[in-house]
């Protein structure tokens, strides 16, 4: 019985450090938070479909970096720093896109600001301001 306990303890002593070396709970939580920020931006209309797609690709890029870092079974300090920097960049991209005053409030896939800037809504005559006559 003591032998089984000793073997189980030895296996646990080996397995726990391996799990601790590849675990990135802070990064995983941050990625989840950033996914939520992107989804909130889409729902509120502060992110257009193209912006959200671009941000999702950025999140996928960070995930690929994380997967590569974990591939050898240990995430080194340098790899953690690179992951942290990638998350920082992605966070700035999300903030910039959410606050760039491009809107898709009606969720039709078009930028509402361009239509307002031109003083025209969907279906209205375009090009009149350029001296073109409506026939």
Backbone as ProteinMPNN parsed JSONL, in Angstrom:
{"seq_chain_A": "XXXXXXXXXXXXXXXXXXXXXXXXXXXXXXXXXXXXXXXXXXXXXXXXXXXXXXXXXXXXXXXXXXXXXXXXXXXXXXXXXXXXXXXXXXXXXXXXXXXXXXXXXXXXXXXXXXXXXXXXXXXXXXXXXXXXXXX", "coords_chain_A": {"N_chain_A": [[0.819, -1.189, 0.0], [1.936, 1.224, 0.787], [3.782, 1.503, -1.234], [2.228, 1.986, -3.52], [1.155, 4.448, -2.836], [3.481, 5.961, -2.699], [4.289, 5.848, -5.381], [2.13, 7.12, -6.633], [2.395, 9.648, -5.494], [4.863, 10.387, -6.557], [4.266, 10.512, -9.293], [2.372, 12.553, -9.264], [3.987, 14.633, -8.386], [5.6, 15.015, -10.567], [3.756, 15.578, -12.615], [2.322, 17.911, -11.843], [4.146, 20.195, -11.922], [4.579, 20.237, -14.72], [2.042, 20.845, -15.712], [1.762, 23.342, -14.548], [3.685, 24.813, -15.878], [2.718, 25.123, -18.456], [0.298, 26.29, -18.138], [-1.768, 29.073, -18.623], [-3.542, 30.963, -17.197], [-4.178, 33.696, -16.745], [-3.772, 34.869, -19.23], [-5.637, 33.406, -20.721], [-8.009, 34.272, -19.509], [-7.895, 36.98, -20.127], [-8.052, 36.887, -22.923], [-10.648, 35.896, -23.176], [-12.061, 38.04, -22.051], [-11.491, 40.007, -23.951], [-12.741, 38.95, -26.186], [-15.367, 39.214, -25.349], [-15.519, 42.007, -25.249], [-15.322, 42.59, -27.981], [-17.67, 41.387, -28.948], [-19.586, 42.89, -27.533], [-19.145, 45.354, -28.715], [-20.023, 44.864, -31.327], [-22.732, 44.303, -30.852], [-23.602, 46.736, -29.777], [-23.217, 48.384, -31.885], [-20.981, 49.901, -32.176], [-18.868, 48.734, -33.398], [-18.194, 47.878, -36.705], [-19.064, 45.274, -39.063], [-16.814, 44.555, -40.579], [-14.747, 45.594, -39.004], [-15.04, 44.052, -36.683], [-14.491, 41.522, -37.723], [-11.81, 41.827, -38.457], [-10.688, 42.26, -35.924], [-11.253, 39.813, -34.715], [-9.587, 38.161, -36.202], [-7.17, 39.089, -35.246], [-7.325, 38.169, -32.615], [-7.252, 35.44, -33.115], [-4.652, 35.264, -34.053], [-3.174, 35.821, -31.719], [-3.911, 33.578, -30.27], [-2.678, 31.579, -31.797], [0.006, 32.203, -31.326], [0.097, 31.617, -28.617], [-0.463, 28.861, -28.685], [1.812, 27.913, -30.031], [3.747, 28.586, -28.147], [3.081, 26.87, -26.071], [3.578, 24.431, -27.187], [5.988, 22.991, -26.766], [5.732, 22.207, -24.198], [6.402, 23.911, -22.177], [5.994, 27.203, -21.142], [7.997, 29.778, -21.554], [9.584, 32.566, -19.834], [10.201, 34.564, -21.676], [8.455, 33.877, -23.762], [6.033, 34.275, -22.448], [6.167, 37.05, -22.09], [6.107, 37.891, -24.754], [3.557, 37.019, -25.45], [2.063, 38.608, -23.708], [2.647, 41.163, -24.743], [1.487, 40.897, -27.297], [-1.202, 40.66, -26.577], [-1.569, 43.185, -25.429], [-1.29, 44.857, -27.679], [-3.462, 43.942, -29.178], [-5.539, 44.666, -27.459], [-5.373, 47.454, -27.568], [-6.038, 47.805, -30.259], [-8.715, 46.96, -30.255], [-9.877, 48.883, -28.559], [-9.371, 51.209, -30.06], [-10.82, 50.734, -32.441], [-13.406, 50.503, -31.437], [-13.928, 53.079, -30.624], [-13.734, 54.797, -32.773], [-15.623, 56.277, -34.02], [-16.964, 55.22, -36.164], [-19.921, 53.735, -37.061], [-22.441, 51.183, -36.875], [-25.25, 51.159, -36.317], [-27.77, 50.204, -37.054], [-27.218, 47.679, -37.799], [-26.85, 46.781, -40.449], [-24.629, 46.222, -41.865], [-23.372, 48.304, -43.089], [-21.486, 51.334, -42.91], [-22.704, 53.729, -40.871], [-21.9, 56.344, -40.419], [-20.725, 57.418, -42.781], [-22.941, 57.766, -44.436], [-24.397, 59.659, -42.985], [-22.585, 61.773, -42.989], [-22.543, 62.528, -45.65], [-25.037, 63.457, -45.776], [-27.092, 61.924, -46.602], [-29.359, 59.292, -46.625], [-29.99, 55.73, -46.836], [-30.9, 54.82, -50.121], [-31.399, 57.371, -51.039], [-30.867, 60.055, -53.394], [-27.699, 60.038, -54.79], [-24.715, 61.798, -55.486], [-25.661, 64.277, -56.298], [-24.562, 66.491, -55.121], [-22.305, 66.869, -56.544], [-22.826, 68.277, -58.784], [-24.218, 66.844, -60.589], [-27.106, 66.06, -62.454], [-30.347, 64.909, -61.657], [-32.084, 62.536, -63.445]], "CA_chain_A": [[0.0, 0.0, 0.0], [2.834, 2.364, 0.846], [4.429, 1.604, -2.538], [1.264, 2.64, -4.414], [1.08, 5.846, -2.414], [4.733, 6.596, -3.101], [4.254, 5.977, -6.846], [1.143, 8.168, -6.933], [2.987, 10.926, -5.101], [5.918, 10.697, -7.524], [3.598, 10.908, -10.535], [1.779, 13.876, -9.022], [5.081, 15.614, -8.286], [6.065, 15.272, -11.931], [2.663, 16.114, -13.441], [1.922, 19.259, -11.426], [4.995, 21.229, -12.525], [4.361, 20.291, -16.163], [0.803, 21.596, -15.914], [1.987, 24.724, -14.129], [4.528, 25.474, -16.856], [1.972, 25.436, -19.67], [-0.958, 26.958, -17.806], [-1.759, 30.531, -18.807], [-4.903, 31.37, -16.835], [-4.382, 35.142, -16.921], [-3.901, 35.104, -20.668], [-6.917, 32.85, -21.154], [-9.059, 35.165, -19.03], [-7.819, 38.222, -20.893], [-8.591, 36.611, -24.247], [-12.101, 35.808, -23.031], [-12.551, 39.411, -21.85], [-11.403, 40.739, -25.212], [-13.818, 38.423, -27.03], [-16.598, 39.86, -24.874], [-15.461, 43.413, -25.697], [-15.638, 42.62, -29.408], [-19.102, 41.085, -29.099], [-20.328, 44.057, -27.053], [-19.016, 46.384, -29.738], [-20.903, 44.505, -32.444], [-24.115, 44.448, -30.398], [-23.933, 48.146, -29.569], [-23.07, 49.093, -33.138], [-19.745, 50.681, -32.209], [-17.972, 48.036, -34.314], [-18.81, 47.397, -37.935], [-18.773, 43.862, -39.309], [-15.421, 44.44, -41.02], [-13.879, 45.835, -37.853], [-15.126, 42.879, -35.814], [-13.789, 40.438, -38.396], [-10.379, 42.117, -38.344], [-10.311, 42.045, -34.529], [-11.292, 38.361, -34.473], [-8.348, 37.619, -36.775], [-6.119, 39.423, -34.292], [-7.456, 37.241, -31.491], [-6.762, 34.148, -33.593], [-3.195, 35.379, -34.11], [-2.677, 35.678, -30.346], [-4.101, 32.173, -29.896], [-1.627, 30.809, -32.466], [1.245, 32.445, -30.589], [-0.007, 30.856, -27.367], [-0.341, 27.436, -29.011], [3.219, 27.642, -30.32], [4.491, 28.678, -26.889], [2.77, 25.696, -25.265], [3.868, 23.213, -27.945], [7.104, 22.234, -26.197], [5.405, 21.802, -22.829], [6.768, 24.925, -21.199], [5.895, 28.587, -21.598], [9.119, 30.475, -20.925], [9.351, 33.972, -19.481], [10.234, 35.325, -22.931], [7.197, 33.594, -24.472], [4.965, 34.964, -21.711], [6.281, 38.473, -22.4], [5.619, 38.074, -26.127], [2.101, 36.87, -25.389], [1.545, 39.799, -23.041], [2.732, 42.264, -25.699], [0.484, 40.663, -28.339], [-2.494, 40.997, -25.976], [-1.606, 44.643, -25.29], [-1.551, 45.403, -29.016], [-4.841, 43.595, -29.525], [-6.412, 45.478, -26.619], [-5.372, 48.803, -28.147], [-6.802, 47.742, -31.511], [-10.138, 46.884, -29.91], [-10.287, 50.201, -28.054], [-9.341, 52.173, -31.161], [-11.928, 50.455, -33.357], [-14.689, 50.762, -30.769], [-14.113, 54.509, -30.38], [-13.324, 55.563, -33.943], [-16.819, 56.983, -34.5], [-17.645, 54.499, -37.227], [-21.039, 53.066, -36.405], [-23.386, 50.37, -37.628], [-26.298, 51.056, -35.308], [-28.91, 49.422, -37.526], [-26.682, 46.343, -38.06], [-27.061, 46.392, -41.845], [-23.333, 45.946, -42.455], [-22.807, 49.511, -43.693], [-21.023, 52.351, -41.98], [-23.724, 54.775, -40.775], [-21.292, 57.675, -40.403], [-20.539, 57.898, -44.14], [-24.23, 58.219, -44.944], [-24.741, 60.904, -42.298], [-21.658, 62.807, -43.408], [-22.967, 62.97, -46.974], [-26.384, 64.0, -45.636], [-27.997, 61.061, -47.336], [-29.668, 57.999, -46.055], [-30.084, 54.693, -47.848], [-31.913, 54.993, -51.153], [-31.523, 58.753, -51.479], [-30.068, 60.371, -54.562], [-26.289, 60.268, -54.514], [-24.017, 62.478, -56.551], [-26.233, 65.582, -56.59], [-23.664, 67.519, -54.635], [-21.211, 67.002, -57.488], [-23.307, 68.98, -59.961], [-24.904, 65.935, -61.493], [-28.548, 66.25, -62.429], [-31.16, 63.704, -61.537], [-32.91, 62.375, -64.643]], "C_chain_A": [[0.864, 1.254, 0.0], [3.52, 2.577, -0.5], [3.518, 2.323, -3.529], [1.162, 4.125, -4.091], [2.327, 6.603, -2.854], [4.772, 6.809, -4.614], [3.289, 7.084, -7.247], [1.689, 9.547, -6.588], [4.068, 11.346, -6.089], [5.319, 11.168, -8.849], [2.996, 12.294, -10.391], [2.859, 14.955, -8.969], [5.622, 15.97, -9.664], [4.988, 15.991, -12.745], [2.311, 17.558, -13.086], [2.837, 20.332, -11.995], [4.801, 21.351, -14.043], [3.095, 21.09, -16.457], [1.005, 23.066, -15.577], [2.8, 25.492, -15.169], [3.761, 25.868, -18.109], [0.659, 26.151, -19.388], [-0.794, 28.47, -17.967], [-3.142, 31.081, -18.456], [-5.157, 32.865, -17.022], [-4.586, 35.484, -18.391], [-5.246, 34.594, -21.175], [-8.072, 33.753, -20.728], [-9.067, 36.464, -19.832], [-8.369, 38.029, -22.307], [-10.114, 36.531, -24.192], [-12.702, 37.201, -22.856], [-12.533, 40.195, -23.152], [-12.446, 40.244, -26.209], [-15.147, 39.074, -26.651], [-16.64, 41.314, -25.331], [-15.817, 43.532, -27.174], [-17.127, 42.379, -29.623], [-19.971, 42.241, -28.624], [-20.286, 45.186, -28.075], [-19.918, 46.123, -30.931], [-22.355, 44.743, -32.047], [-24.517, 45.907, -30.239], [-23.851, 48.948, -30.857], [-21.795, 49.915, -33.22], [-18.66, 50.001, -33.039], [-18.756, 47.615, -35.543], [-18.427, 45.933, -38.119], [-17.322, 43.668, -39.734], [-14.455, 44.632, -39.857], [-13.865, 44.61, -36.944], [-14.368, 41.704, -36.419], [-12.277, 40.613, -38.265], [-9.899, 41.86, -36.909], [-10.314, 40.56, -34.167], [-10.037, 37.7, -35.038], [-7.169, 37.917, -35.85], [-6.136, 38.5, -33.094], [-6.947, 35.853, -31.892], [-5.234, 34.142, -33.655], [-2.582, 35.189, -32.72], [-2.804, 34.22, -29.898], [-3.043, 31.287, -30.547], [-0.287, 30.986, -31.757], [1.243, 31.632, -29.297], [0.169, 29.361, -27.627], [1.107, 27.054, -29.302], [4.055, 27.654, -29.044], [4.282, 27.429, -26.035], [3.212, 24.391, -25.919], [4.979, 22.371, -27.331], [6.876, 21.85, -24.741], [5.771, 22.812, -21.771], [6.65, 26.303, -21.837], [6.965, 29.366, -20.836], [8.737, 31.92, -20.6], [9.322, 34.845, -20.734], [8.943, 35.125, -23.726], [6.021, 34.283, -23.776], [4.979, 36.463, -22.009], [5.773, 38.754, -23.81], [4.093, 37.963, -26.175], [1.453, 38.103, -24.767], [1.547, 40.986, -24.003], [1.689, 42.118, -26.808], [-0.914, 41.008, -27.826], [-2.642, 42.506, -25.799], [-1.942, 45.307, -26.622], [-3.002, 45.156, -29.4], [-5.831, 44.433, -28.717], [-6.506, 46.908, -27.156], [-6.164, 48.844, -29.445], [-8.306, 47.733, -31.234], [-10.625, 48.256, -29.456], [-10.361, 51.218, -29.191], [-10.535, 51.972, -32.094], [-13.291, 50.763, -32.725], [-14.978, 52.254, -30.64], [-13.738, 55.376, -31.574], [-14.489, 56.272, -34.637], [-17.405, 56.392, -35.775], [-18.716, 53.672, -36.554], [-21.826, 52.223, -37.392], [-24.555, 50.093, -36.688], [-27.483, 50.21, -35.765], [-28.485, 48.021, -37.972], [-26.963, 45.869, -39.483], [-25.751, 46.127, -42.569], [-22.693, 47.15, -43.115], [-22.467, 50.51, -42.607], [-22.028, 53.5, -41.969], [-23.123, 56.166, -40.88], [-21.116, 58.225, -41.812], [-21.847, 58.441, -44.709], [-24.644, 59.525, -44.289], [-23.876, 62.05, -42.773], [-22.086, 63.376, -44.769], [-24.367, 63.582, -46.927], [-27.423, 63.162, -46.344], [-28.185, 59.76, -46.576], [-29.712, 56.969, -47.156], [-31.187, 55.011, -48.852], [-32.078, 56.417, -51.639], [-30.579, 59.001, -52.635], [-28.637, 60.689, -54.149], [-25.678, 60.983, -55.71], [-24.571, 63.838, -56.894], [-25.291, 66.694, -56.185], [-22.474, 67.749, -55.573], [-21.645, 67.683, -58.776], [-23.99, 68.086, -60.966], [-26.398, 66.135, -61.356], [-29.229, 64.905, -62.345], [-32.063, 63.648, -62.747], [-34.201, 61.716, -64.348]], "O_chain_A": [[0.567, 2.225, -0.696], [3.809, 3.715, -0.869], [3.977, 3.173, -4.291], [1.092, 4.957, -4.995], [2.245, 7.739, -3.322], [5.241, 7.849, -5.076], [3.606, 7.898, -8.114], [1.462, 10.508, -7.323], [4.181, 12.525, -6.423], [5.815, 12.118, -9.455], [3.1, 13.118, -11.3], [2.654, 16.066, -9.458], [6.051, 17.1, -9.895], [5.296, 16.923, -13.489], [2.025, 18.349, -13.984], [2.329, 21.323, -12.521], [4.854, 22.455, -14.585], [3.086, 21.925, -17.361], [0.468, 23.939, -16.259], [2.618, 26.7, -15.322], [4.115, 26.85, -18.762], [-0.022, 26.575, -20.321], [0.185, 29.059, -17.509], [-3.838, 31.607, -19.325], [-6.254, 33.254, -17.421], [-5.454, 36.281, -18.746], [-5.916, 35.264, -21.961], [-9.007, 33.973, -21.498], [-10.13, 36.982, -20.172], [-9.067, 38.897, -22.83], [-10.793, 37.049, -25.079], [-13.737, 37.509, -23.447], [-13.454, 40.963, -23.428], [-12.977, 41.031, -26.992], [-15.946, 39.436, -27.515], [-17.688, 41.799, -25.757], [-16.524, 44.457, -27.577], [-17.769, 43.091, -30.395], [-20.989, 42.543, -29.246], [-21.276, 45.889, -28.275], [-20.51, 47.05, -31.484], [-23.124, 45.319, -32.816], [-25.654, 46.273, -30.536], [-24.356, 50.069, -30.923], [-21.549, 50.564, -34.237], [-17.643, 50.62, -33.352], [-19.851, 47.063, -35.434], [-17.564, 45.418, -37.409], [-16.67, 42.721, -39.296], [-13.461, 43.914, -39.742], [-12.805, 44.181, -36.488], [-13.681, 40.972, -35.707], [-11.556, 39.653, -37.994], [-8.82, 41.303, -36.708], [-9.468, 40.107, -33.396], [-9.486, 36.784, -34.426], [-6.274, 37.087, -35.694], [-5.083, 38.091, -32.606], [-6.291, 35.175, -31.102], [-4.6, 33.133, -33.346], [-1.587, 34.48, -32.568], [-1.917, 33.691, -29.228], [-2.56, 30.344, -29.922], [0.469, 30.026, -31.605], [2.254, 31.035, -28.927], [0.866, 28.675, -26.88], [1.574, 26.0, -28.872], [4.96, 26.835, -28.878], [5.204, 26.982, -25.352], [3.22, 23.349, -25.265], [4.909, 21.143, -27.376], [7.74, 21.231, -24.121], [5.487, 22.606, -20.591], [7.149, 26.534, -22.938], [6.851, 29.585, -19.629], [7.7, 32.42, -21.038], [8.508, 35.763, -20.835], [8.4, 36.074, -24.292], [5.124, 34.81, -24.434], [3.922, 37.076, -22.162], [5.084, 39.749, -24.034], [3.429, 38.735, -26.866], [0.423, 38.581, -25.242], [0.568, 41.73, -24.075], [1.076, 43.105, -27.214], [-1.72, 41.583, -28.558], [-3.729, 43.048, -26.0], [-2.778, 46.209, -26.682], [-3.687, 46.055, -29.889], [-6.855, 44.861, -29.249], [-7.587, 47.495, -27.193], [-6.883, 49.809, -29.705], [-9.071, 48.423, -31.908], [-11.662, 48.736, -29.915], [-11.31, 51.997, -29.27], [-11.184, 52.94, -32.49], [-14.209, 51.225, -33.402], [-16.138, 52.655, -30.556], [-13.455, 56.563, -31.411], [-14.326, 56.806, -35.734], [-18.263, 57.014, -36.402], [-18.442, 52.978, -35.575], [-21.871, 52.514, -38.587], [-24.814, 48.949, -36.314], [-28.133, 49.567, -34.941], [-29.312, 47.256, -38.47], [-27.276, 44.698, -39.702], [-25.757, 45.837, -43.766], [-21.589, 47.045, -43.65], [-23.073, 50.53, -41.535], [-22.181, 54.181, -42.983], [-23.776, 57.08, -41.383], [-21.343, 59.417, -42.021], [-21.851, 59.468, -45.388], [-25.185, 60.407, -44.956], [-24.358, 63.17, -42.945], [-21.991, 64.582, -44.995], [-24.833, 64.156, -47.911], [-28.514, 63.643, -46.651], [-27.257, 59.224, -45.97], [-29.488, 57.309, -48.318], [-32.281, 55.425, -48.469], [-32.839, 56.652, -52.578], [-29.615, 58.263, -52.838], [-28.402, 61.511, -53.263], [-26.113, 60.77, -56.842], [-23.986, 64.519, -57.735], [-25.232, 67.732, -56.845], [-21.727, 68.713, -55.409], [-20.907, 67.668, -59.761], [-24.309, 68.518, -62.074], [-26.899, 66.356, -60.254], [-28.756, 63.904, -62.885], [-32.747, 64.627, -63.048], [-35.01, 61.509, -65.253]]}, "name": "protein", "num_of_chains": 1, "seq": "XXXXXXXXXXXXXXXXXXXXXXXXXXXXXXXXXXXXXXXXXXXXXXXXXXXXXXXXXXXXXXXXXXXXXXXXXXXXXXXXXXXXXXXXXXXXXXXXXXXXXXXXXXXXXXXXXXXXXXXXXXXXXXXXXXXXXXX"}
